[in-house]
Amino acid sequence: MGSGTYVSQTLPEILLQVEHPDGSEGQARHAPKRVLAQYGKDVKLFPGYERRPTRAFRPNLPALDLFPIELWTKVTAGVLRRAPTQLLMGCDAMGYLPLREVVSDYLNASRGVRCSAQQIAIVSGVQEALDVVSRLLIQPGDVVCMEDPGYTGAAAVFASCRAKVHPTPVDQEGLVIRRLPRTGVRLVYVTPGHQFPLGVTMSLARRVALLEWAKHSGALIFEDDYDSEYRYRGRPVPALQGLAPSHAVLHAGTFSKTLFPGLRLGYMVVPESFVKRVEAVRSVTTRHAPVLDQAVLHAFMAEGHFARHVRQMRTVYAERLGTLLAQVDAKLRGALSITGIEAGLQTAGWLQAGMSSTRIASAAAEHGVEVTPLSGYASGKFPIEGLQIGFAAVNSKEIRRGIEVLARIFEHSI
């Protein structure tokens, strides 16, 4: 005989699983069509990093195989062991204050940026910084100036806000200031440290001219300083923000290029008059970046590992750039020219007359080599055929293989 009947105080797991009623798929097919807001209609997918093997000459990517992952793991474990309960609560909308303090010190020392920790907002990257600024400043129909060719991720944000994008040409000194409208511009987006995608560094004279233009036009300058930590010749040119009154420039950068893209942490140096507004925007959107990742990055920087890693990678990338330039000179002379690169993870190569960058890129892809036509970054027809060529992410052996492939393709294209 049993000992009796008992009532359980908790339900069995099987009774906590929801059963879908029959016909749910048919109901989904007949769901009412939702009316989208204008933003929902205008926004377009901006692709992220593709998960594929890294090969020559993939741009915009650091040497992930050389990242000190064991050291990062050790720092992470130390942070978690010491983490107070308050850290698990999160942080304020501008970000984890100790990280903001160390980023402020770093920018003042290495980039000539003039700011306090209170002006630093920790974001997921430059893309979020662009979104925040666009929410604050841009109404449909407002004029935004961009470098042409330029960063398509910025163009996508401005288009989603229904801004009127004014493409502005770039020459060997950077943005051509005389081609900017004199009035009526809300925002100008530039990459002066290492122009994307052409790779030129904006000259000091051109920087001063841009700041003078902004003074008279009233426009805000968005300075995207995405990879200028890696400089290979000449003295560093100070950031625009350090040359300007604090209200004229918003400076933004990312740790995706110096550390690894999956970290998804960056920063923006906000003009003092915008701090409260930026804080408000972030408080109702992302709230804040993941605080544990921020705490780990703070420890990584405060303990000196970040500066050491950047120094080491600068040496590695300089060697890889040297290999690329030597190989191009030896095997592609007359067909491809690379000049004037001073910084960054990639550069631009110019094809001789009569060659097609799209055909070259297609043929290279069939042999496991990535080159990107510069025309893909232009607002209209780009007058010169050229390729974006990354050199930082792969070793010298892979760079040589890539040049061999391009040499064979060029031989049949000339």
C-alpha positions as CSV (number, residue, x, y, z in Angstrom):
1,M,0.0,0.0,0.0
2,G,1.1,3.6,-0.7
3,S,1.8,6.1,2.1
4,G,-0.9,8.5,0.8
5,T,-1.4,11.4,-1.6
6,Y,0.6,14.6,-1.3
7,V,0.4,18.0,-2.9
8,S,3.6,19.4,-4.3
9,Q,4.5,23.0,-3.4
10,T,6.1,23.5,-6.9
11,L,4.9,22.6,-10.3
12,P,6.8,20.0,-12.4
13,E,8.9,21.6,-15.2
14,I,6.7,20.0,-17.9
15,L,3.7,22.0,-16.6
16,L,5.7,25.3,-17.0
17,Q,6.2,24.8,-20.7
18,V,3.8,26.7,-23.0
19,E,2.0,24.7,-25.7
20,H,1.4,26.5,-29.0
21,P,-2.3,26.3,-30.1
22,D,-3.0,24.6,-33.4
23,G,-3.1,27.0,-36.3
24,S,-0.6,29.5,-34.9
25,E,1.3,29.5,-38.2
26,G,-1.8,30.3,-40.1
27,Q,-2.5,33.1,-37.7
28,A,0.9,34.6,-38.3
29,R,0.4,34.6,-42.0
30,H,-2.8,36.6,-41.5
31,A,-1.4,39.1,-39.0
32,P,-2.4,42.7,-39.7
33,K,0.2,44.8,-41.5
34,R,1.9,47.2,-39.2
35,V,2.4,50.8,-40.1
36,L,6.1,51.8,-39.7
37,A,7.3,55.1,-38.5
38,Q,9.4,57.0,-41.0
39,Y,12.6,55.9,-39.4
40,G,11.5,52.3,-39.7
41,K,10.9,52.8,-43.4
42,D,14.2,54.6,-44.0
43,V,16.7,52.7,-42.0
44,K,18.8,50.2,-43.9
45,L,20.9,47.2,-42.7
46,F,24.6,48.2,-42.2
47,P,26.5,44.9,-42.4
48,G,28.9,44.0,-39.5
49,Y,32.0,41.9,-39.5
50,E,31.7,38.7,-41.5
51,R,32.9,35.5,-39.7
52,R,35.3,34.2,-42.2
53,P,39.0,33.4,-42.2
54,T,41.3,36.4,-42.2
55,R,43.3,36.7,-45.4
56,A,45.1,39.3,-47.5
57,F,44.1,42.1,-47.8
58,R,41.1,42.4,-45.4
59,P,40.8,46.0,-44.2
60,N,39.6,47.5,-41.0
61,L,40.8,44.6,-38.8
62,P,43.7,44.4,-36.3
63,A,45.9,41.3,-35.9
64,L,43.5,39.3,-33.8
65,D,45.9,36.3,-33.6
66,L,48.4,38.5,-31.7
67,F,45.9,39.8,-29.1
68,P,47.1,38.7,-25.6
69,I,44.0,36.8,-24.8
70,E,45.6,35.0,-21.8
71,L,46.5,38.3,-20.3
72,W,43.0,39.6,-21.0
73,T,41.6,36.5,-19.3
74,K,43.8,37.0,-16.3
75,V,42.8,40.7,-15.9
76,T,39.1,39.7,-16.3
77,A,39.4,37.0,-13.6
78,G,41.0,39.6,-11.3
79,V,38.3,42.1,-11.9
80,L,35.6,39.5,-11.2
81,R,37.3,38.3,-8.0
82,R,37.4,41.9,-6.7
83,A,34.1,43.1,-8.0
84,P,32.0,44.8,-5.4
85,T,28.2,44.2,-5.3
86,Q,27.7,47.8,-6.6
87,L,29.5,46.9,-9.8
88,L,26.7,44.3,-10.5
89,M,24.2,47.1,-10.3
90,G,25.6,48.8,-13.4
91,C,26.7,52.4,-13.8
92,D,25.4,55.8,-14.9
93,A,24.4,56.6,-18.5
94,M,27.8,58.1,-19.4
95,G,29.7,55.0,-18.4
96,Y,31.9,53.5,-15.7
97,L,33.6,56.5,-14.1
98,P,37.0,54.9,-13.5
99,L,37.2,53.9,-17.2
100,R,36.1,57.5,-18.2
101,E,38.9,58.8,-16.1
102,V,41.6,56.6,-17.6
103,V,40.3,57.3,-21.1
104,S,40.5,61.0,-20.5
105,D,44.1,60.7,-19.3
106,Y,45.0,58.6,-22.3
107,L,43.4,61.0,-24.8
108,N,45.1,64.1,-23.2
109,A,48.5,62.4,-23.3
110,S,48.4,60.6,-26.7
111,R,46.0,62.5,-28.9
112,G,46.2,66.1,-27.6
113,V,42.5,66.0,-26.7
114,R,41.5,68.6,-24.0
115,C,38.8,67.1,-21.8
116,S,37.7,66.0,-18.4
117,A,36.3,62.6,-17.4
118,Q,32.9,64.3,-17.2
119,Q,32.9,64.9,-20.9
120,I,33.6,61.2,-21.8
121,A,30.7,58.9,-22.7
122,I,31.5,55.2,-23.1
123,V,29.6,53.9,-26.0
124,S,29.6,50.6,-28.0
125,G,31.6,52.3,-30.7
126,V,31.7,55.1,-33.2
127,Q,28.4,53.8,-34.8
128,E,26.5,54.4,-31.5
129,A,28.2,57.8,-31.1
130,L,26.9,58.8,-34.6
131,D,23.4,57.6,-33.7
132,V,23.4,59.6,-30.4
133,V,24.6,62.8,-32.2
134,S,22.1,62.4,-35.0
135,R,19.3,62.0,-32.4
136,L,20.4,65.2,-30.7
137,L,21.1,67.4,-33.7
138,I,19.6,66.3,-37.0
139,Q,16.0,67.0,-38.2
140,P,14.7,65.7,-41.5
141,G,16.1,67.9,-44.2
142,D,19.1,69.2,-42.2
143,V,22.4,69.4,-44.2
144,V,25.2,67.1,-43.1
145,C,28.6,67.3,-44.9
146,M,30.7,64.1,-45.4
147,E,34.0,63.3,-47.0
148,D,33.6,61.8,-50.5
149,P,34.6,59.0,-50.7
150,G,33.8,58.3,-47.0
151,Y,32.6,55.9,-44.3
152,T,29.4,54.3,-45.4
153,G,28.4,53.6,-41.8
154,A,28.1,57.3,-41.1
155,A,26.2,57.8,-44.4
156,A,23.7,55.1,-43.3
157,V,23.0,56.8,-40.0
158,F,22.5,60.2,-41.6
159,A,20.2,58.7,-44.3
160,S,18.1,57.0,-41.6
161,C,17.5,60.5,-40.1
162,R,16.5,61.9,-43.5
163,A,19.4,64.3,-43.5
164,K,20.5,65.9,-46.7
165,V,24.0,64.5,-47.1
166,H,26.4,66.9,-48.9
167,P,29.4,64.9,-50.3
168,T,32.6,66.9,-50.1
169,P,35.7,65.9,-52.0
170,V,39.0,64.8,-50.5
171,D,42.5,65.6,-51.8
172,Q,46.0,64.8,-50.6
173,E,45.6,67.1,-47.6
174,G,42.1,65.9,-46.6
175,L,38.7,67.5,-46.8
176,V,38.6,70.3,-49.4
177,I,37.3,73.1,-47.2
178,R,36.4,75.5,-50.1
179,R,33.8,72.9,-51.3
180,L,31.8,73.1,-48.0
181,P,28.7,75.3,-48.1
182,R,29.2,78.6,-46.2
183,T,26.0,78.4,-44.3
184,G,23.1,76.0,-43.4
185,V,25.2,73.0,-42.4
186,R,24.2,71.2,-39.2
187,L,27.1,68.7,-38.9
188,V,30.3,67.8,-40.8
189,Y,31.7,64.3,-40.4
190,V,35.5,63.9,-40.9
191,T,38.3,61.3,-40.3
192,P,41.3,63.6,-40.2
193,G,43.8,61.2,-38.5
194,H,43.5,58.7,-41.3
195,Q,40.9,59.4,-43.9
196,F,38.6,56.6,-44.6
197,P,39.0,55.0,-47.2
198,L,41.9,57.0,-48.9
199,G,44.2,56.9,-46.0
200,V,45.5,60.5,-46.1
201,T,46.2,62.5,-43.0
202,M,44.6,65.9,-42.9
203,S,47.3,68.6,-42.8
204,L,47.6,71.0,-40.0
205,A,46.8,73.9,-42.3
206,R,43.6,72.2,-43.5
207,R,42.6,71.4,-39.9
208,V,42.9,75.1,-39.0
209,A,40.9,76.0,-42.1
210,L,38.1,73.6,-41.1
211,L,37.9,74.9,-37.6
212,E,37.7,78.5,-39.0
213,W,34.9,77.4,-41.3
214,A,33.0,75.8,-38.4
215,K,33.4,79.0,-36.4
216,H,31.6,81.0,-39.0
217,S,29.1,78.4,-40.1
218,G,28.0,77.3,-36.6
219,A,28.3,73.6,-37.6
220,L,29.5,70.9,-35.2
221,I,32.4,68.8,-36.4
222,F,32.2,65.1,-35.7
223,E,35.9,63.9,-35.6
224,D,36.1,60.1,-36.0
225,D,39.5,59.1,-34.8
226,Y,39.1,55.4,-35.5
227,D,42.6,54.0,-35.9
228,S,45.2,56.9,-35.7
229,E,47.0,55.3,-32.7
230,Y,48.9,53.5,-35.3
231,R,51.2,56.1,-36.9
232,Y,54.3,55.1,-38.8
233,R,56.1,58.2,-39.8
234,G,56.3,61.9,-38.8
235,R,55.2,63.5,-35.6
236,P,51.6,62.8,-34.5
237,V,49.2,65.6,-35.6
238,P,47.0,66.7,-32.7
239,A,43.4,65.9,-32.8
240,L,41.0,68.5,-34.1
241,Q,39.3,68.7,-30.7
242,G,42.6,69.8,-29.1
243,L,43.0,72.6,-31.5
244,A,39.5,73.9,-31.2
245,P,37.2,75.6,-28.7
246,S,35.5,72.9,-26.6
247,H,32.1,73.5,-28.2
248,A,33.2,73.1,-31.9
249,V,34.3,69.4,-32.1
250,L,32.9,66.1,-30.9
251,H,35.7,63.6,-30.8
252,A,35.0,59.9,-31.0
253,G,37.0,56.7,-31.1
254,T,36.8,52.9,-30.7
255,F,38.7,50.1,-29.1
256,S,37.7,47.8,-31.9
257,K,40.8,48.6,-33.9
258,T,43.3,48.7,-31.0
259,L,42.0,45.6,-29.2
260,F,39.3,43.5,-30.9
261,P,35.9,44.2,-32.6
262,G,34.0,41.9,-30.3
263,L,34.7,44.1,-27.3
264,R,32.2,46.7,-28.6
265,L,33.5,49.6,-26.5
266,G,34.3,53.1,-27.7
267,Y,34.2,56.6,-26.4
268,M,33.0,60.1,-27.4
269,V,34.3,63.3,-26.0
270,V,31.3,65.5,-25.7
271,P,31.3,69.3,-25.7
272,E,30.4,70.5,-22.3
273,S,27.2,72.1,-23.5
274,F,26.0,68.7,-24.7
275,V,26.9,66.5,-21.7
276,K,23.5,66.6,-20.1
277,R,21.7,66.0,-23.4
278,V,23.9,63.0,-24.3
279,E,23.4,61.6,-20.8
280,A,19.6,61.9,-21.3
281,V,19.6,60.2,-24.7
282,R,21.6,57.2,-23.4
283,S,19.5,56.9,-20.3
284,V,16.4,56.1,-22.5
285,T,18.2,54.0,-25.1
286,T,21.1,51.7,-24.1
287,R,21.3,52.9,-20.5
288,H,25.0,52.1,-20.5
289,A,27.6,49.9,-22.1
290,P,28.1,46.5,-20.3
291,V,29.7,47.5,-17.0
292,L,31.8,44.4,-16.5
293,D,33.5,44.8,-19.9
294,Q,34.1,48.5,-18.9
295,A,35.7,47.4,-15.6
296,V,38.0,44.9,-17.4
297,L,39.0,47.5,-19.9
298,H,39.7,50.0,-17.1
299,A,42.0,47.5,-15.4
300,F,43.7,46.6,-18.7
301,M,44.5,50.3,-19.3
302,A,45.3,51.3,-15.7
303,E,47.8,48.4,-15.4
304,G,49.7,49.6,-18.5
305,H,48.7,46.6,-20.7
306,F,46.8,48.8,-23.3
307,A,49.7,51.2,-24.0
308,R,52.2,48.2,-24.2
309,H,49.9,46.4,-26.6
310,V,49.5,49.4,-28.9
311,R,53.3,49.9,-28.9
312,Q,53.9,46.3,-29.9
313,M,51.2,46.3,-32.6
314,R,52.6,49.6,-34.0
315,T,55.9,47.8,-34.6
316,V,54.2,44.7,-36.1
317,Y,52.0,46.8,-38.4
318,A,54.9,49.0,-39.5
319,E,56.8,45.8,-40.5
320,R,53.8,44.5,-42.4
321,L,53.3,47.8,-44.1
322,G,57.0,47.7,-45.2
323,T,56.5,44.3,-46.6
324,L,53.4,45.4,-48.6
325,L,55.2,48.5,-50.0
326,A,58.3,46.5,-50.9
327,Q,56.2,43.8,-52.6
328,V,54.1,46.3,-54.5
329,D,57.2,48.0,-55.7
330,A,58.9,44.8,-56.8
331,K,56.0,43.0,-58.4
332,L,53.3,45.5,-59.2
333,R,55.2,48.6,-60.2
334,G,53.4,50.5,-62.9
335,A,50.1,48.7,-62.3
336,L,49.5,49.7,-58.7
337,S,50.8,52.6,-56.7
338,I,50.6,53.3,-53.0
339,T,51.8,56.7,-51.7
340,G,51.5,58.9,-48.7
341,I,50.4,56.4,-46.0
342,E,51.2,57.6,-42.5
343,A,48.8,55.8,-40.2
344,G,46.1,53.1,-39.8
345,L,45.4,49.5,-40.6
346,Q,44.8,49.8,-44.3
347,T,45.7,52.1,-47.3
348,A,44.6,52.9,-50.8
349,G,46.2,51.7,-54.0
350,W,45.8,53.4,-57.3
351,L,45.4,51.4,-60.5
352,Q,46.9,52.3,-63.8
353,A,44.6,53.8,-66.4
354,G,42.3,51.3,-68.2
355,M,42.1,48.8,-65.3
356,S,38.8,48.1,-63.5
357,S,38.8,47.9,-59.7
358,T,35.6,45.9,-59.6
359,R,36.9,43.3,-62.0
360,I,40.2,43.1,-60.1
361,A,38.4,42.7,-56.8
362,S,36.2,39.9,-58.3
363,A,39.1,38.0,-59.8
364,A,41.1,38.3,-56.5
365,A,38.2,37.0,-54.5
366,E,38.2,33.8,-56.6
367,H,41.8,33.2,-55.4
368,G,41.2,34.0,-51.7
369,V,42.3,37.6,-51.7
370,E,40.2,40.6,-50.6
371,V,40.6,44.0,-52.0
372,T,37.8,46.6,-52.0
373,P,37.0,49.0,-54.8
374,L,37.3,52.6,-53.6
375,S,34.3,53.4,-55.8
376,G,32.1,51.6,-53.3
377,Y,32.7,54.4,-50.8
378,A,31.9,57.2,-53.2
379,S,28.5,59.0,-53.5
380,G,28.7,59.0,-57.3
381,K,31.1,57.9,-60.0
382,F,34.6,57.9,-58.5
383,P,36.9,59.4,-61.1
384,I,40.0,57.3,-60.3
385,E,40.2,53.5,-60.2
386,G,41.6,52.3,-56.9
387,L,41.5,49.6,-54.2
388,Q,41.4,49.6,-50.4
389,I,44.1,47.3,-49.1
390,G,44.4,46.1,-45.5
391,F,47.8,45.0,-44.2
392,A,47.5,44.8,-40.4
393,A,45.5,41.7,-40.0
394,V,47.8,39.2,-41.7
395,N,51.4,38.3,-41.5
396,S,54.1,39.0,-44.1
397,K,53.8,35.5,-45.7
398,E,50.1,36.1,-46.4
399,I,50.9,39.6,-47.7
400,R,53.4,38.1,-50.2
401,R,50.8,35.5,-51.3
402,G,48.3,38.2,-51.9
403,I,50.7,40.2,-54.0
404,E,51.5,37.1,-56.1
405,V,47.8,36.6,-56.7
406,L,47.4,40.3,-57.7
407,A,50.4,40.1,-60.0
408,R,49.0,37.2,-61.9
409,I,45.6,39.0,-62.2
410,F,47.2,42.2,-63.4
411,E,49.3,40.4,-65.9
412,H,46.1,39.3,-67.6
413,S,44.4,42.6,-67.2
414,I,47.0,44.9,-68.8
